[in-house]
């Protein structure tokens, strides 16, 4: 859902496939689907199909399909030198955000305003590095808004905030919290208060933090 939000889109349907482990039973499966339908009802999304099989451990794969008007999708690759950098809310990582709310409505309001956008799933430091690299620019951060009880290190590197990270021209009336600006420099390079910020976060291809 958060990926759909980051492109300014609207979810339509999802495919849910799973391999059931020996310990699963009908009661557990009913509870699983109650959780699935809870968020689907809130976002007016339907289950269109999927597959069920068996395995030694429980495995689940969910694919969500959505739509956005042709030529209007928000991408990571549009940030320009001089743009301001924003987040849709305070950060702190998974330790401080037990309830995840995909920012679907917020993402749709960014169409025509944001020059680039993505969601923060692997930590601000790593995800801003990715956005800058895709756009061929660098960035300078001034501040990082924190969730209650969160540390700066958690906000920068823990991930699973699922807030939106986006850029917009200085004169745009952008929502969210301004945290820095896009600059010239080595694509992907990020500085925080003048110091190089290493792109450290959760990397699925390396299986570590």
N, C-alpha and C positions, 0 to 999 in steps of 0.2 A: 504494500500500500504506500509506503514511504517513497519508493522509487517512482510510482505513478505521480505522487504529489510533487516530487522534485522536477517533473517535466511539465507541471501545470495541467495534468490530465485528470480524467474522471474514470474510476474503475467500473468495469462492466460485469465481468464474470471471472471465475477462477476454476482451475483444475486441481483437484486434490488426489494425489496418489500416495499410497502407503504400503509398506511391508510390515505385517503384524508379527510381533515377537511371541514366543510361547506363553509369556506371562499375561498377555492382553486377553480380555474377555469382553462380553457384550456390554457389561456395565461400564467398563473403562472406555470402550469405544463410544458409547452414548454420551459420556461426559466430554470426551474429546470433541465431538461434533457440536455439543452445546456451546463450547467455547468458540468454535469456528463460526457458528451461526450468529453468535452475539455480535461480533465485529462486522459480519456481512450485513446484518440488518441495519446497523448504524451507518454504513456506507452505501447502502442500496446496491449491493453486489450479490450475484447469484453463483451457485455452484453449477457448472455446466458439464461436469464429468470428472473422470480420473480413472484410477485403477487400484485394486487391492490384491496383494499377494502375501507370502509369508517369508520370514527370514529369522536368523538367530537373534537379531536385535531389531528394535523398532526403528523404522526409517520412514520419513515423511517428506514429500516434495510438493510445494504449492507454487503454481504459476498463475499470476494475475494479469489479465488483459484489460486495457483501458483505451481511452481515445482522447485526442486533443485535435483542435482544428488544424488543417494542413498549413504548414509553415509557421505555426505558433508554438511548437514544442520548445520548452526551455532545455538548453544543453549546457554541458560543462565548458564548451569551447568558445564562448562569446565574450569573455571578459576583456576589457580594454584598459590600457594605461590611463590612470586618472579616475577610474571607477572607484566607488566606495564598496567596501566589503561589509556584509550584514549577516546576522543569524536571526532566525525567527523566534528565539527564546533563549533563556539562560541554559548553560551546559554543566555537566557534572559526571556524565557517564552512567553506566548501568547500575552502579551502586546507589544512586540517588534518584532513580526514575523507575519506580516499580510499575507504573501504568504508562504504556506507550500509546500515544494518540497520533495517528498519521496526519500530517498537516495538509490535508487535501484542499480545504477551502483557501488556506493561506497561499498554497502553491498556485491556485487559479488566479488569485489577485495579482500575482507577479507577471502574468502575461502582458507584454507591452511595456513593462517597467524594468524587469531584470535583464541583464545582458548575458548572464550565465547563472546556473543553479545546479545544486546537487544536494542530497541529504547527507547528514553526518551520522554514519554508521560505524566507522572505524576510528573515530577520534578527529578533532578539529585539525591538529597538526598534519596528519596524513591526508585527510580529505581536502584541505585547502591546497596542499602540495599537488594533489591530483588535478584539481580544478585549474590551478595555475599552469601546470604542465600541458594540459589539453589546450589551454588558451594561448600558450606561448608567452606568458608573462610571469612576473614575480609579485610578491605581496609584502606589505608591512602591517603588522598588527599593533594596535595601541593598547587594547584591553580585551578581556574575556569575561563576559557576564557569567556568574556562577549560580548554580542551584544552591539552596540552603544546605549547609553542611559539606559541600563539595570543595575539593582543593583545586588549585590551578592545574596541577599535574593530571588529575583525573579528568578535568574538562578538556585538556589538550590531547590526551592519549588513550583514555579508557574506551571510548566509543559507545555505540548503542544509545545515543541521545535521540536520534531520529528527528532532530530539528533541521530546518533547511538552511543551507549556506548559499548565499547568492551575492552577486555584484550588480551595481546599477550606476548610471551616470550621476555626477554630483548634484545636478539640478532636478533629478527625478524625485518625486514624492514617494519614496519607498517606505514600506512598513518595516517593522523589525528593529533590531538593535545594531547600530553602526559600530564596527570593531576595528576598522582599518581601511587600507586603500590598496589598489593595484598599482604596481610600479614597473618600470623597465628593469630588466635584469635577466639572469639565467632562468629559463623556463622551469617553474616548479620551486624556485627558491623562495623561502618565507622567512621573514625576520619578525621577532617579537620584541618591541621596545628597543630596537637597534641591534639585537643579537640574533644570530642564525638559529632558527627553530628546526631541529631535525625532524624529518617526516616519520616519526615513530607512532605506531598505532597497531591495531590488529590487522594482520595481513593473512588472508585465507590461503594464499599460495605458499606461505612459509610455515603455517601452522603454529605461529607463536606471536607474542606481543613485543 
